[in-house]
Amino acid sequence: MARIRKQQGYQAGEKGINRVRVYLHHGGRLFLEWRREGRKLRRSLGHSDWGQAKREADELAAQLRRPDQREPVSLATLFENYLREVTPTKGRRKQQHDRRTVALMLRAFGGARLAADLTHRDAARYAEHRRRLGDLRPRSGDAPPPPVGARMIAYDLHFLRAVLHWGVGAGWLDRNPLAGYRITEEANPKRPVFTEAQFQKLLGVADTFPPAFRLLLELPHETGHRIGALLALRWSDVDFAAGRVTWRAASDKIGWEHTTPLTTTARAALEAYRARCPGIGESLVFPGSRHLCRDWMQRAQKRAGLVPEKGRGWHALRRHFASELRHVPLRDLCDLGGWKDSNTVVKCYQRPSEDAQVAALATRKVLNG
């Protein structure tokens, strides 16, 4: 229904469908403003007659309301279709995050809320809502949940924006209402790296744990792969004759199946472990769980006498791998460690090295011409 607003001018049509706005330019002329395929369009009317301007807005709104105009879609419907069509194509942990985040967002926004009506302010309010809830991961005891980090909140908002973007391509939305929204990341995230001396101390106490722990230490050090990929590794993935290992897409966080060579150390570690814990075919190399591995890592650092540092877990070995191989071409490093995006390696995994900077300066050449 058309209406007049004293400060904003005249509006005709329905938001997200055929909304047309009349407003007074600071030069004294009247303008029409509307959207088409997600783009904002404006047109000068060339006069200052409000009555005529309203009639022209009504006419344009009627033209924009096509018989085949799609109906507004609710968040509940959009999320339901995304979970059915897209989420099953992701890895297990990504699927868990999708479902958990959908539940949180429906709780925050309401399922009846129209997806096209979301605003940047809604995204900011969700961030505050998520911050108040704290870390919702399962914990033992009755202690209140610890604060949730900015990185997790940003992860949720990236998911929401991705769903809306998918909705545009799938024909559910005319535009992504959060396009252009700047998601605040953690300013100085802590990404600890194991030094070689610390890694050797861990190896020094490895034999006080089950045999799998030593292999779990040596493989990420030699291959740079995630603990999740290691726990999904099967003996059929290891080709001892060719000296290669295949990382399956189904067990890879980013769904990338690839094959990497085994170093002499990694191959010897696998052979020694199989001699003690025989396995063949589709049996898992490591039958343990993530929780068990996390417990082993925490206890091993204490036994090795390492000063506790937040965030220094299994992933610190992956950063160690990327930092020690900083001298190789990024393409090769990504292939070796299982990264699809070289920017991720530089931003999140490689540690600044003063020695590397000094060596780089030593190779500086004079620019002639």
Protein Blocks (a to p, Z undefined) as FASTA:
>chain_A
ZZddfknopaedjehilgccddddfkopacddddeehiacdddehiabfklmmmmmmmmm
mmmmcfklccdddfklmmmmmmmmmmmmpcfklmmmmmmmmmmmmmmnopklcfklpcfk
lmmmmmmmmmmnopabdcedjbdcddddfklmmmmmmmmmmmmmmmmmnopafbdfkgoi
acdddfbacdddddfklmmmmmmmmmmpcfklmmmmmmmmmnopafklmmmpcfklpcfk
nopacddfklgfnlpacdddddfklmmmmmmmmmmmgcehjbcfblcdfklmmmmmmmmm
mmnopacdehiafklmmmmmmmmmmmpcfklmmmmnopablklmmmmmmccdfklmmmmm
mmpccdeZZ
